[in-house]
Amino acid sequence: KQWYQRRVRGEEMKHPLSLLCCVVCFTALFNCVSSQRFPPPPPSLDDLAAQEATLYNRTTLNLLDNIVVRLYVNNTFSTNTTAPYLQRATFYPRVDEFSLLEIPLSYNVTKENPYLRIFLDVQGHFAPPKTYYDKTMNATIPYWQALITVDHGKITAVEWVEGCSQCYTNCIENVCGFPQSDCELATSDCNIKVYLAWKGTATDTVTNTLRVSFLH
C-alpha cells in the first residue's frame, strides 16, 4: 500500500499538466451535462403578466410585431371584461399575418348553450359580442372573421366580417352557421375559432401597406 501511494505520488509529480487538463475537461463536461439536465427555470406568472402588459400597451405597430388578442367567452351581450362566468383565451398573433385563434375542445364544453357569446379585445379595441349557438335554428357558428384596421401603425377599428352569401340556411347574425348534426360528426370543426385579417398601414410609409385575406 505504501509503495502504491508513492507510485501514485510519483506519477502525479511527473505529469502535473496532464492532471490539470483532466480536471479542466471534467469540469467543462460536468457543466455541459448539468446545463442540459437542469435547464433554467421557466418565467414566473408575474414575469409573463408583465411581458403581456408591455405588448398590450403598445400604441404603434410595425410589420410582424406580436400583439395581444384576448378572446372572451361569456353569457351576456356585454364587453365587460370583469363580468361573472367570463372565460378568456389569450393569443399573440403577428401584424399582417392571416391568423387562426382557436380554443381546442371548446365545442364539447359549450355546445348547445343558447346564452353563449364571444367577443374580441385587440390591444384595447373591442369587436362586439357574437352568438355562438342559435337554439331556434339548432346551429353553431363554426368560425368568425375579424378585420383589424391599422392607420400608420395605430389600430383604429376591429370589426367582424359578416355575410351569408355562402349559405342559404342557418344564417345567424349575418354569419353562416353549421347544423348541429354536422358539428356532432366533426366536433373540431365547431370549436370556437376566429380568423384575423388586416388592412391599412403599419408605419408612416406607404410601402408597408397591410394585406387583407379572408376565407371564402
N, CA, C and O of each residue as an XYZ file, in Angstrom:
864
protein
N       0.833     -1.201      0.000
C       0.000      0.000      0.000
C       0.868      1.251      0.000
O       0.565      2.218     -0.699
N       1.987      1.237      0.812
C       2.863      2.402      0.817
C       3.531      2.566     -0.539
O       3.656      3.680     -1.049
N       3.973      1.415     -1.137
C       4.595      1.502     -2.460
C       3.612      2.074     -3.492
O       4.006      2.870     -4.344
N       2.357      1.677     -3.420
C       1.347      2.155     -4.364
C       1.132      3.659     -4.190
O       1.002      4.386     -5.175
N       1.093      4.126     -2.935
C       0.908      5.545     -2.702
C       2.083      6.343     -3.225
O       1.901      7.413     -3.807
N       3.310      5.823     -3.021
C       4.481      6.519     -3.536
C       4.446      6.540     -5.053
O       4.813      7.535     -5.679
N       4.000      5.427     -5.646
C       3.949      5.345     -7.112
C       2.957      6.384     -7.671
O       3.232      7.057     -8.664
N       1.837      6.488     -7.024
C       0.834      7.451     -7.459
C       1.353      8.864     -7.303
O       1.183      9.702     -8.188
N       1.995      9.126     -6.158
C       2.549     10.461     -5.966
C       3.612     10.762     -7.007
O       3.719     11.889     -7.489
N       4.393      9.754     -7.351
C       5.410      9.949     -8.368
C       4.814     10.257     -9.722
O       5.298     11.135    -10.437
N       3.762      9.535    -10.077
C       3.101      9.802    -11.356
C       2.525     11.208    -11.375
O       2.600     11.903    -12.389
N       1.955     11.624    -10.264
C       1.388     12.965    -10.209
C       2.488     14.010    -10.369
O       2.280     15.028    -11.030
N       3.641     13.774     -9.780
C       4.729     14.732     -9.898
C       5.300     14.751    -11.298
O       5.765     15.793    -11.762
N       5.275     13.608    -11.984
C       5.844     13.555    -13.331
C       4.929     14.227    -14.355
O       5.427     14.767    -15.343
N       3.581     14.213    -14.151
C       2.647     14.725    -15.160
C       1.662     15.714    -14.535
O       0.457     15.462    -14.542
N       2.146     16.825    -14.000
C       1.218     17.788    -13.381
C       0.288     18.433    -14.398
O      -0.877     18.687    -14.091
N       0.797     18.710    -15.642
C      -0.045     19.343    -16.661
C      -1.161     18.414    -17.119
O      -2.285     18.857    -17.358
N      -0.854     17.125    -17.240
C      -1.876     16.165    -17.652
C      -2.999     16.108    -16.629
O      -4.178     16.054    -16.980
N      -2.612     16.122    -15.356
C      -3.628     16.092    -14.307
C      -4.490     17.348    -14.356
O      -5.706     17.275    -14.177
N      -3.863     18.506    -14.599
C      -4.615     19.762    -14.676
C      -5.592     19.740    -15.843
O      -6.734     20.180    -15.709
N      -5.139     19.222    -17.003
C      -6.014     19.142    -18.181
C      -7.210     18.238    -17.902
O      -8.330     18.535    -18.318
N      -6.971     17.141    -17.202
C      -8.067     16.235    -16.876
C      -9.105     16.916    -16.000
O     -10.310     16.754    -16.193
N      -8.614     17.681    -15.034
C      -9.539     18.390    -14.137
C     -10.358     19.406    -14.910
O     -11.566     19.517    -14.702
N      -9.710     20.155    -15.809
C     -10.418     21.172    -16.602
C     -11.452     20.518    -17.509
O     -12.582     20.998    -17.606
N     -11.076     19.427    -18.176
C     -12.001     18.736    -19.081
C     -13.197     18.176    -18.319
O     -14.338     18.279    -18.771
N     -12.926     17.587    -17.167
C     -14.005     17.010    -16.366
C     -14.975     18.107    -15.908
O     -16.192     17.918    -15.910
N     -14.414     19.255    -15.517
C     -15.270     20.367    -15.072
C     -16.134     20.874    -16.210
O     -17.323     21.129    -16.020
N     -15.545     21.025    -17.402
C     -16.309     21.501    -18.555
C     -17.400     20.516    -18.933
O     -18.521     20.913    -19.253
N     -17.068     19.216    -18.895
C     -18.059     18.195    -19.225
C     -19.192     18.192    -18.215
O     -20.358     18.065    -18.587
N     -18.860     18.330    -16.949
C     -19.894     18.350    -15.911
C     -20.809     19.546    -16.079
O     -22.025     19.426    -15.929
N     -20.227     20.717    -16.393
C     -21.056     21.911    -16.587
C     -21.974     21.755    -17.785
O     -23.126     22.187    -17.749
N     -21.465     21.135    -18.853
C     -22.265     20.929    -20.055
C     -23.436     19.999    -19.778
O     -24.574     20.283    -20.151
N     -23.140     18.886    -19.118
C     -24.202     17.928    -18.801
C     -25.203     18.536    -17.838
O     -26.407     18.314    -17.966
N     -24.715     19.302    -16.875
C     -25.618     19.911    -15.895
C     -26.552     20.905    -16.560
O     -27.729     20.987    -16.206
N     -26.027     21.673    -17.539
C     -26.881     22.653    -18.209
C     -27.960     21.985    -19.027
O     -29.046     22.540    -19.194
N     -27.671     20.773    -19.554
C     -28.672     20.068    -20.330
C     -29.691     19.365    -19.434
O     -30.877     19.309    -19.758
N     -29.225     18.838    -18.320
C     -30.128     18.129    -17.421
C     -30.938     19.089    -16.550
O     -32.043     18.757    -16.122
N     -30.394     20.268    -16.289
C     -31.063     21.215    -15.423
C     -31.197     22.552    -16.155
O     -30.400     23.461    -15.920
N     -32.197     22.689    -17.042
C     -32.381     23.943    -17.779
C     -32.802     25.059    -16.846
O     -33.258     24.792    -15.734
N     -32.660     26.306    -17.275
C     -33.056     27.422    -16.408
C     -34.548     27.363    -16.107
O     -35.324     26.892    -16.939
N     -34.952     27.822    -14.957
C     -36.371     27.748    -14.583
C     -37.224     28.604    -15.514
O     -36.751     29.621    -16.020
N     -38.469     28.208    -15.744
C     -39.351     28.995    -16.606
C     -39.701     30.318    -15.932
O     -39.578     30.447    -14.714
N     -40.138     31.304    -16.722
C     -40.508     32.586    -16.113
C     -41.714     32.425    -15.195
O     -42.563     31.561    -15.411
N     -41.775     33.253    -14.188
C     -42.884     33.200    -13.234
C     -44.137     33.800    -13.856
O     -44.077     34.443    -14.905
N     -45.273     33.584    -13.199
C     -46.530     34.163    -13.683
C     -46.467     35.687    -13.681
O     -47.035     36.334    -14.561
N     -45.785     36.253    -12.706
C     -45.639     37.709    -12.663
C     -44.828     38.213    -13.849
O     -45.146     39.255    -14.422
N     -43.776     37.473    -14.223
C     -42.966     37.864    -15.376
C     -43.780     37.792    -16.661
O     -43.701     38.690    -17.500
N     -44.566     36.721    -16.819
C     -45.392     36.576    -18.009
C     -46.443     37.684    -18.084
O     -46.705     38.230    -19.156
N     -47.038     38.005    -16.945
C     -48.043     39.072    -16.916
C     -47.424     40.417    -17.288
O     -48.046     41.219    -17.985
N     -46.212     40.660    -16.826
C     -45.535     41.917    -17.158
C     -45.218     41.989    -18.649
O     -45.367     43.043    -19.267
N     -44.779     40.865    -19.230
C     -44.499     40.837    -20.665
C     -45.765     41.076    -21.475
O     -45.752     41.824    -22.453
N     -46.869     40.435    -21.063
C     -48.137     40.628    -21.777
C     -48.607     42.078    -21.672
O     -49.092     42.644    -22.651
N     -48.467     42.675    -20.503
C     -48.881     44.068    -20.326
C     -48.066     45.006    -21.214
O     -48.599     45.974    -21.757
N     -46.778     44.717    -21.359
C     -45.934     45.546    -22.220
C     -46.413     45.477    -23.663
O     -46.510     46.505    -24.333
N     -46.715     44.265    -24.151
C     -47.227     44.123    -25.511
C     -48.596     44.786    -25.662
O     -48.858     45.466    -26.654
N     -49.456     44.586    -24.681
C     -50.831     45.077    -24.763
C     -50.876     46.599    -24.831
O     -51.742     47.167    -25.496
N     -49.950     47.258    -24.147
C     -49.976     48.720    -24.063
C     -49.209     49.410    -25.186
O     -49.063     50.632    -25.174
N     -48.723     48.649    -26.142
C     -48.041     49.284    -27.274
C     -49.034     50.092    -28.084
O     -50.164     49.656    -28.301
N     -48.620     51.265    -28.530
C     -49.517     52.127    -29.292
C     -49.170     52.201    -30.777
O     -49.994     52.632    -31.583
N     -47.964     51.787    -31.143
C     -47.544     51.826    -32.547
C     -47.064     50.450    -32.961
O     -46.251     49.836    -32.269
N     -47.570     49.957    -34.100
C     -47.253     48.609    -34.567
C     -46.482     48.655    -35.868
O     -46.751     49.480    -36.741
N     -45.521     47.756    -35.982
C     -44.777     47.562    -37.216
C     -45.105     46.190    -37.792
O     -45.716     45.357    -37.122
N     -44.704     45.965    -39.014
C     -44.952     44.672    -39.644
C     -44.348     43.549    -38.814
O     -43.207     43.643    -38.363
N     -45.123     42.485    -38.613
C     -44.717     41.261    -37.931
C     -44.489     41.445    -36.438
O     -43.937     40.556    -35.790
N     -44.901     42.575    -35.877
C     -44.889     42.713    -34.418
C     -45.920     41.761    -33.815
O     -46.971     41.515    -34.407
N     -45.616     41.236    -32.650
C     -46.614     40.462    -31.908
C     -47.568     41.403    -31.184
O     -47.153     42.427    -30.642
N     -48.846     41.049    -31.180
C     -49.840     41.819    -30.442
C     -50.576     40.883    -29.490
O     -50.429     39.663    -29.565
N     -51.370     41.469    -28.593
C     -52.162     40.689    -27.644
C     -53.621     40.717    -28.092
O     -54.225     41.782    -28.226
N     -54.172     39.530    -28.320
C     -55.591     39.404    -28.661
C     -56.229     38.505    -27.613
O     -55.795     37.371    -27.408
N     -57.244     39.008    -26.962
C     -57.950     38.254    -25.931
C     -59.334     37.876    -26.457
O     -60.133     38.734    -26.835
N     -59.588     36.597    -26.469
C     -60.868     36.062    -26.923
C     -61.693     35.693    -25.685
O     -61.344     34.776    -24.941
N     -62.778     36.417    -25.485
C     -63.605     36.218    -24.301
C     -64.838     35.380    -24.640
O     -65.409     35.502    -25.723
N     -65.228     34.541    -23.709
C     -66.442     33.739    -23.823
C     -67.310     34.078    -22.620
O     -66.887     33.941    -21.472
N     -68.545     34.527    -22.904
C     -69.407     34.992    -21.830
C     -70.844     34.601    -22.124
O     -71.138     34.049    -23.185
N     -71.728     34.883    -21.200
C     -73.143     34.571    -21.399
C     -74.001     35.827    -21.465
O     -75.201     35.775    -21.196
N     -73.385     36.969    -21.824
C     -74.127     38.217    -21.955
C     -73.705     38.918    -23.238
O     -72.782     38.476    -23.923
N     -74.384     40.013    -23.560
C     -74.028     40.831    -24.718
C     -73.124     41.991    -24.322
O     -73.018     42.973    -25.057
N     -72.477     41.889    -23.177
C     -71.621     42.954    -22.679
C     -70.156     42.643    -22.967
O     -69.754     41.481    -23.031
N     -69.365     43.702    -23.139
C     -67.916     43.543    -23.278
C     -67.206     43.855    -21.966
O     -66.023     44.193    -21.960
N     -67.922     43.743    -20.871
C     -67.331     43.939    -19.548
C     -66.359     42.797    -19.270
O     -66.769     41.642    -19.151
N     -65.081     43.118    -19.169
C     -64.056     42.080    -19.002
C     -63.951     41.577    -17.563
O     -63.108     40.730    -17.268
N     -64.801     42.091    -16.659
C     -64.815     41.595    -15.282
C     -66.154     40.947    -14.948
O     -66.460     40.719    -13.778
N     -66.950     40.650    -15.967
C     -68.264     40.061    -15.728
C     -68.125     38.645    -15.179
O     -67.120     37.982    -15.435
N     -69.126     38.171    -14.421
C     -69.067     36.794    -13.895
C     -69.191     35.774    -15.017
O     -69.729     36.061    -16.086
N     -68.683     34.582    -14.752
C     -68.727     33.462    -15.698
C     -67.955     33.766    -16.983
O     -68.201     33.151    -18.021
N     -67.039     34.699    -16.909
C     -66.273     35.083    -18.091
C     -65.025     34.210    -18.199
O     -64.300     34.026    -17.221
N     -64.782     33.680    -19.388
C     -63.570     32.914    -19.661
C     -62.757     33.649    -20.722
O     -63.313     34.328    -21.585
N     -61.431     33.504    -20.649
C     -60.574     34.240    -21.586
C     -59.450     33.363    -22.097
O     -58.817     32.628    -21.339
N     -59.214     33.453    -23.398
C     -58.043     32.822    -24.015
C     -57.214     33.926    -24.658
O     -57.750     34.783    -25.361
N     -55.908     33.903    -24.416
C     -55.027     34.958    -24.913
C     -54.131     34.410    -26.018
O     -53.571     33.320    -25.904
N     -54.007     35.198    -27.098
C     -53.194     34.810    -28.250
C     -52.232     35.945    -28.574
O     -52.445     37.095    -28.187
N     -51.153     35.591    -29.303
C     -50.129     36.574    -29.655
C     -49.827     36.515    -31.159
O     -48.709     36.174    -31.545
N     -50.798     36.840    -32.006
C     -50.544     36.822    -33.454
C     -49.633     37.972    -33.874
O     -49.349     38.880    -33.093
N     -49.185     37.912    -35.119
C     -48.278     38.931    -35.630
C     -49.001     39.826    -36.633
O     -49.892     39.385    -37.358
N     -48.596     41.083    -36.653
C     -49.200     42.063    -37.547
C     -49.037     41.631    -39.004
O     -47.945     41.261    -39.435
N     -50.124     41.682    -39.743
C     -50.169     41.398    -41.178
C     -50.068     39.911    -41.498
O     -49.798     39.547    -42.642
N     -50.278     39.051    -40.514
C     -50.363     37.621    -40.782
C     -51.808     37.168    -40.617
O     -52.460     37.493    -39.626
N     -52.296     36.424    -41.587
C     -53.641     35.869    -41.506
C     -53.602     34.733    -40.495
O     -53.036     33.675    -40.770
N     -54.201     34.945    -39.322
C     -54.004     34.053    -38.184
C     -55.314     33.390    -37.761
O     -56.399     33.944    -37.937
N     -55.183     32.205    -37.206
C     -56.310     31.477    -36.645
C     -56.172     31.431    -35.130
O     -55.148     31.002    -34.598
N     -57.219     31.881    -34.444
C     -57.290     31.789    -32.987
C     -58.338     30.724    -32.667
O     -59.504     30.874    -33.033
N     -57.938     29.664    -31.998
C     -58.855     28.557    -31.735
C     -58.725     28.095    -30.295
O     -57.625     28.023    -29.748
N     -59.864     27.781    -29.687
C     -59.880     27.193    -28.356
C     -60.163     25.705    -28.526
O     -61.306     25.333    -28.792
N     -59.163     24.846    -28.381
C     -59.355     23.405    -28.617
C     -60.407     22.812    -27.679
O     -60.523     23.206    -26.518
N     -61.159     21.867    -28.207
C     -62.160     21.108    -27.444
C     -63.277     21.982    -26.882
O     -64.042     21.532    -26.029
N     -63.378     23.215    -27.344
C     -64.389     24.116    -26.772
C     -65.803     23.704    -27.150
O     -66.743     23.975    -26.403
N     -65.967     23.057    -28.293
C     -67.332     22.651    -28.686
C     -67.914     21.654    -27.677
O     -69.089     21.747    -27.322
N     -67.108     20.717    -27.224
C     -67.604     19.703    -26.293
C     -68.060     20.312    -24.978
O     -68.925     19.758    -24.300
N     -67.481     21.452    -24.617
C     -67.812     22.087    -23.349
C     -68.981     23.056    -23.487
O     -69.782     23.206    -22.564
N     -69.077     23.712    -24.637
C     -70.019     24.826    -24.778
C     -71.189     24.531    -25.702
O     -72.041     25.399    -25.888
N     -71.265     23.358    -26.282
C     -72.290     23.099    -27.291
C     -73.701     23.261    -26.722
O     -73.984     22.964    -25.561
N     -74.556     23.745    -27.602
C     -75.984     23.915    -27.303
C     -76.225     24.825    -26.105
O     -77.169     24.623    -25.341
N     -75.372     25.818    -25.948
C     -75.584     26.833    -24.913
C     -76.157     28.073    -25.603
O     -75.407     28.812    -26.241
N     -77.450     28.316    -25.492
C     -78.064     29.417    -26.241
C     -77.682     30.796    -25.716
O     -78.007     31.805    -26.342
N     -77.004     30.852    -24.585
C     -76.652     32.138    -23.991
C     -75.179     32.505    -24.227
O     -74.727     33.569    -23.802
N     -74.455     31.645    -24.888
C     -73.019     31.859    -25.017
C     -72.717     32.922    -26.072
O     -73.289     32.921    -27.163
N     -71.805     33.828    -25.719
C     -71.358     34.887    -26.637
C     -69.832     34.924    -26.621
O     -69.198     34.532    -25.641
N     -69.258     35.399    -27.715
C     -67.817     35.638    -27.746
C     -67.566     37.079    -28.179
O     -68.352     37.654    -28.932
N     -66.478     37.653    -27.703
C     -66.064     38.964    -28.208
C     -64.551     39.064    -28.140
O     -63.896     38.312    -27.419
N     -64.004     40.006    -28.903
C     -62.553     40.167    -29.031
C     -62.090     41.463    -28.390
O     -62.770     42.487    -28.436
N     -60.909     41.383    -27.791
C     -60.195     42.560    -27.303
C     -58.825     42.552    -27.976
O     -57.977     41.711    -27.675
N     -58.621     43.506    -28.895
C     -57.349     43.605    -29.622
C     -56.653     44.881    -29.182
O     -56.977     45.971    -29.654
N     -55.697     44.739    -28.278
C     -54.940     45.892    -27.777
C     -55.878     46.986    -27.259
O     -55.590     48.169    -27.439
N     -56.991     46.618    -26.620
C     -57.916     47.606    -26.086
C     -59.023     48.026    -27.032
O     -59.852     48.863    -26.675
N     -59.053     47.460    -28.238
C     -60.113     47.740    -29.206
C     -61.020     46.505    -29.288
O     -60.542     45.389    -29.489
N     -62.322     46.716    -29.131
C     -63.246     45.597    -28.975
C     -64.070     45.362    -30.237
O     -64.523     46.299    -30.894
N     -64.249     44.072    -30.555
C     -65.263     43.647    -31.511
C     -66.443     43.154    -30.697
O     -66.254     42.349    -29.785
N     -67.659     43.605    -30.991
C     -68.810     43.351    -30.116
C     -69.149     41.865    -30.007
O     -68.725     41.069    -30.845
N     -69.914     41.488    -28.974
C     -70.267     40.077    -28.758
C     -71.056     39.484    -29.925
O     -71.883     40.148    -30.550
N     -70.768     38.203    -30.195
C     -71.458     37.467    -31.247
C     -71.980     36.150    -30.666
O     -71.381     35.564    -29.764
N     -73.120     35.704    -31.216
C     -73.730     34.459    -30.768
C     -72.948     33.265    -31.291
O     -72.494     33.256    -32.435
N     -72.798     32.259    -30.440
C     -72.080     31.037    -30.825
C     -73.048     29.940    -31.268
O     -72.777     29.223    -32.231
N     -74.180     29.811    -30.565
C     -75.157     28.772    -30.888
C     -76.552     29.376    -30.912
O     -76.926     30.126    -30.011
N     -77.326     29.046    -31.954
C     -78.693     29.520    -32.075
C     -79.648     28.361    -31.822
O     -79.681     27.389    -32.577
N     -80.421     28.476    -30.753
C     -81.304     27.384    -30.367
C     -82.438     27.194    -31.358
O     -82.840     26.060    -31.619
N     -82.968     28.285    -31.919
C     -84.090     28.190    -32.849
C     -83.699     27.421    -34.100
O     -84.449     26.567    -34.574
N     -82.507     27.730    -34.640
C     -82.024     27.054    -35.849
C     -81.294     25.758    -35.525
O     -81.017     24.954    -36.415
N     -80.983     25.559    -34.244
C     -80.179     24.407    -33.829
C     -78.890     24.346    -34.666
O     -78.552     23.320    -35.256
N     -78.191     25.480    -34.692
C     -76.972     25.611    -35.495
C     -75.910     26.364    -34.705
O     -76.218     27.177    -33.834
N     -74.654     26.074    -35.028
C     -73.497     26.669    -34.357
C     -72.639     27.411    -35.368
O     -72.482     26.964    -36.504
N     -72.085     28.541    -34.956
C     -71.148     29.269    -35.815
C     -69.805     28.541    -35.789
O     -69.205     28.437    -34.719
N     -69.302     28.026    -36.928
C     -68.038     27.285    -36.914
C     -66.809     28.183    -36.775
O     -65.779     27.758    -36.252
N     -66.922     29.419    -37.243
C     -65.815     30.369    -37.102
C     -66.317     31.767    -37.429
O     -67.340     31.947    -38.089
N     -65.574     32.740    -36.951
C     -65.817     34.142    -37.278
C     -64.566     34.683    -37.953
O     -63.477     34.124    -37.823
N     -64.748     35.790    -38.681
C     -63.611     36.500    -39.262
C     -63.626     37.938    -38.747
O     -64.654     38.615    -38.784
N     -62.471     38.388    -38.270
C     -62.347     39.744    -37.735
C     -61.325     40.517    -38.561
O     -60.274     39.988    -38.924
N     -61.641     41.751    -38.849
C     -60.759     42.624    -39.626
C     -60.221     43.722    -38.720
O     -60.984     44.468    -38.106
N     -58.886     43.810    -38.645
C     -58.221     44.834    -37.847
C     -57.733     45.934    -38.788
O     -56.965     45.674    -39.715
N     -58.182     47.154    -38.543
C     -57.773     48.297    -39.363
C     -56.676     49.064    -38.636
O     -56.824     49.421    -37.467
N     -55.567     49.314    -39.344
C     -54.405     49.998    -38.772
C     -54.077     51.213    -39.626
O     -53.986     51.112    -40.849
N     -53.900     52.355    -38.984
C     -53.558     53.598    -39.690
C     -52.206     54.084    -39.193
O     -52.083     54.582    -38.074
N     -51.183     53.931    -40.052
C     -49.821     54.343    -39.689
C     -49.382     53.753    -38.353
O     -48.825     54.445    -37.502
N     -49.647     52.459    -38.191
C     -49.178     51.753    -37.009
C     -50.102     51.805    -35.814
O     -49.785     51.223    -34.777
N     -51.228     52.476    -35.917
C     -52.164     52.586    -34.799
C     -53.470     51.891    -35.162
O     -54.046     52.153    -36.218
N     -53.935     51.007    -34.287
C     -55.202     50.323    -34.517
C     -56.345     51.316    -34.366
O     -56.442     52.021    -33.362
N     -57.206     51.363    -35.373
C     -58.343     52.283    -35.337
C     -59.678     51.564    -35.216
O     -60.659     52.161    -34.775
N     -59.733     50.283    -35.603
C     -61.012     49.572    -35.530
C     -60.773     48.070    -35.574
O     -59.810     47.597    -36.177
N     -61.669     47.325    -34.921
C     -61.732     45.865    -35.016
C     -63.190     45.522    -35.280
O     -64.053     45.822    -34.455
N     -63.476     44.905    -36.403
C     -64.857     44.641    -36.777
C     -64.999     43.233    -37.334
O     -64.058     42.657    -37.880
N     -66.202     42.698    -37.180
C     -66.498     41.374    -37.718
C     -66.786     41.472    -39.216
O     -67.414     42.423    -39.680
N     -66.319     40.481    -39.955
C     -66.641     40.380    -41.379
C     -67.882     39.501    -41.488
O     -67.846     38.322    -41.135
N     -68.964     40.067    -41.969
C     -70.236     39.366    -41.982
C     -70.716     39.119    -43.403
O     -70.201     39.696    -44.361
N     -71.708     38.253    -43.519
C     -72.305     37.950    -44.807
C     -72.707     36.493    -44.892
O     -71.977     35.607    -44.450
N     -73.881     36.254    -45.468
C     -74.394     34.892    -45.608
C     -74.549     34.493    -47.071
O     -75.403     33.671    -47.401
N     -73.729     35.069    -47.951
C     -73.839     34.736    -49.376
C     -73.420     33.301    -49.671
O     -73.795     32.748    -50.705
N     -72.640     32.687    -48.765
C     -72.158     31.329    -48.987
C     -73.100     30.271    -48.411
O     -72.853     29.075    -48.567
N     -74.171     30.698    -47.750
C     -75.107     29.729    -47.177
C     -76.528     30.216    -47.425
O     -76.794     31.418    -47.437
N     -77.423     29.278    -47.619
C     -78.817     29.611    -47.885
C     -79.695     29.397    -46.656
O     -80.825     29.883    -46.602
N     -79.186     28.687    -45.693
C     -79.916     28.472    -44.444
C     -78.954     28.688    -43.285
O     -77.751     28.853    -43.489
N     -79.479     28.685    -42.086
C     -78.670     28.800    -40.861
C     -77.822     30.073    -40.828
O     -76.662     30.046    -40.417
N     -78.407     31.172    -41.261
C     -77.708     32.455    -41.173
C     -77.983     33.047    -39.796
O     -79.110     33.439    -39.493
N     -76.941     33.109    -38.964
C     -77.059     33.575    -37.581
C     -76.332     34.902    -37.444
O     -75.110     34.958    -37.574
N     -77.072     35.967    -37.182
C     -76.484     37.302    -37.046
C     -75.585     37.621    -38.240
O     -74.489     38.162    -38.090
N     -76.072     37.276    -39.412
C     -75.397     37.555    -40.683
C     -74.068     36.799    -40.818
O     -73.140     37.273    -41.473
N     -73.989     35.625    -40.194
C     -72.836     34.741    -40.324
C     -73.367     33.323    -40.537
O     -74.341     32.920    -39.901
N     -72.729     32.572    -41.428
C     -73.188     31.219    -41.728
C     -72.926     30.280    -40.555
O     -71.839     30.276    -39.979
N     -73.944     29.481    -40.209
C     -73.796     28.505    -39.151
C     -73.831     27.089    -39.684
O     -74.281     26.847    -40.803
N     -73.349     26.147    -38.871
C     -73.385     24.722    -39.201
C     -74.569     24.073    -38.475
O     -74.814     24.376    -37.307
N     -75.303     23.187    -39.149
C     -76.313     22.412    -38.428
C     -75.656     21.616    -37.304
O     -74.518     21.162    -37.431
N     -76.378     21.455    -36.216
C     -75.813     20.763    -35.076
C     -75.421     19.332    -35.424
O     -74.471     18.793    -34.856
N     -76.146     18.714    -36.354
C     -75.801     17.351    -36.758
C     -74.426     17.289    -37.403
O     -73.702     16.311    -37.215
N     -74.048     18.326    -38.167
C     -72.712     18.361    -38.776
C     -71.636     18.534    -37.707
O     -70.563     17.938    -37.798
N     -71.921     19.339    -36.709
C     -70.949     19.542    -35.635
C     -70.709     18.259    -34.847
O     -69.590     17.992    -34.409
N     -71.748     17.481    -34.674
C     -71.597     16.233    -33.924
C     -70.739     15.223    -34.683
O     -70.071     14.391    -34.069
N     -70.754     15.294    -36.014
C     -69.937     14.378    -36.817
C     -68.458     14.749    -36.762
O     -67.594     13.872    -36.790
N     -68.168     16.033    -36.684
C     -66.768     16.510    -36.629
C     -66.713     17.649    -35.628
O     -66.809     18.820    -35.996
N     -66.559     17.298    -34.360
C     -66.661     18.302    -33.303
C     -65.587     19.379    -33.405
O     -65.825     20.524    -33.020
N     -64.399     19.028    -33.922
C     -63.331     20.026    -34.018
C     -63.682     21.135    -35.001
O     -63.161     22.245    -34.894
N     -64.572     20.842    -35.968
C     -64.972     21.868    -36.932
C     -65.783     22.974    -36.277
O     -65.888     24.073    -36.821
N     -66.354     22.693    -35.117
C     -67.217     23.665    -34.445
C     -66.613     24.207    -33.162
O     -67.317     24.815    -32.356
N     -65.304     23.994    -32.960
C     -64.641     24.671    -31.851
C     -64.710     26.180    -32.064
O     -64.873     26.647    -33.191
N     -64.587     26.931    -30.986
C     -64.590     28.396    -31.102
C     -63.335     28.828    -31.852
O     -62.214     28.567    -31.416
N     -63.542     29.498    -32.996
C     -62.423     29.891    -33.856
C     -62.659     31.296    -34.402
O     -63.785     31.671    -34.728
N     -61.582     32.058    -34.494
C     -61.620     33.388    -35.090
C     -60.420     33.530    -36.012
O     -59.287     33.257    -35.617
N     -60.679     33.961    -37.254
C     -59.610     34.277    -38.200
C     -59.385     35.786    -38.197
O     -60.335     36.567    -38.231
N     -58.117     36.183    -38.154
C     -57.755     37.604    -38.135
C     -57.199     38.030    -39.482
O     -56.336     37.358    -40.046
N     -57.696     39.150    -39.996
C     -57.156     39.757    -41.213
C     -56.829     41.218    -40.919
O     -57.265     41.774    -39.911
N     -56.061     41.826    -41.806
C     -55.548     43.184    -41.573
C     -55.781     44.065    -42.792
O     -55.840     43.585    -43.924
N     -55.912     45.365    -42.538
C     -55.874     46.340    -43.624
C     -55.324     47.650    -43.071
O     -55.408     47.914    -41.871
N     -54.758     48.470    -43.962
C     -54.200     49.754    -43.551
C     -52.703     49.791    -43.726
O     -52.156     49.096    -44.582
N     -52.037     50.595    -42.925
C     -50.578     50.743    -42.990
C     -49.995     50.548    -41.601
O     -50.555     51.008    -40.606
N     -48.856     49.855    -41.546
C     -48.247     49.544    -40.261
C     -47.352     50.658    -39.743
O     -47.176     50.798    -38.533
N     -46.782     51.457    -40.653
C     -45.915     52.560    -40.240
C     -46.323     53.806    -41.019
O     -47.359     53.816    -41.684
N     -45.511     54.852    -40.936
C     -45.846     56.104    -41.616
C     -45.372     56.115    -43.070
O     -45.343     57.173    -43.699
N     -45.003     54.956    -43.609
C     -44.607     54.884    -45.010
C     -45.659     54.124    -45.793
O     -46.312     53.233    -45.251
N     -45.828     54.458    -47.034
C     -46.850     53.813    -47.859
C     -46.405     52.448    -48.341
O     -47.205     51.706    -48.911
N     -45.142     52.098    -48.124
C     -44.649     50.803    -48.606
C     -45.120     49.654    -47.737
O     -45.142     48.507    -48.185
N     -45.495     49.942    -46.508
C     -45.913     48.882    -45.590
C     -47.429     48.752    -45.539
O     -48.020     48.705    -44.460
N     -48.047     48.697    -46.697
C     -49.484     48.503    -46.759
C     -49.820     47.079    -46.343
O     -49.203     46.124    -46.814
N     -50.803     46.942    -45.458
C     -51.147     45.627    -44.930
C     -52.031     44.865    -45.911
O     -52.842     45.448    -46.630
N     -51.854     43.561    -45.918
C     -52.648     42.697    -46.780
C     -53.995     42.406    -46.125
O     -54.154     42.520    -44.910
N     -54.953     42.029    -46.956
C     -56.261     41.615    -46.458
C     -56.545     40.214    -47.000
O     -56.549     40.005    -48.214
N     -56.781     39.256    -46.103
C     -57.045     37.880    -46.516
C     -58.302     37.397    -45.805
O     -58.470     37.602    -44.603
N     -59.184     36.751    -46.568
C     -60.404     36.212    -45.992
C     -60.601     34.795    -46.464
O     -60.074     34.393    -47.500
N     -61.366     34.036    -45.698
C     -61.807     32.724    -46.143
C     -62.991     32.889    -47.072
O     -63.789     33.815    -46.925
N     -63.095     32.001    -48.010
C     -64.223     32.033    -48.959
C     -64.876     30.673    -49.009
O     -65.845     30.480    -49.743
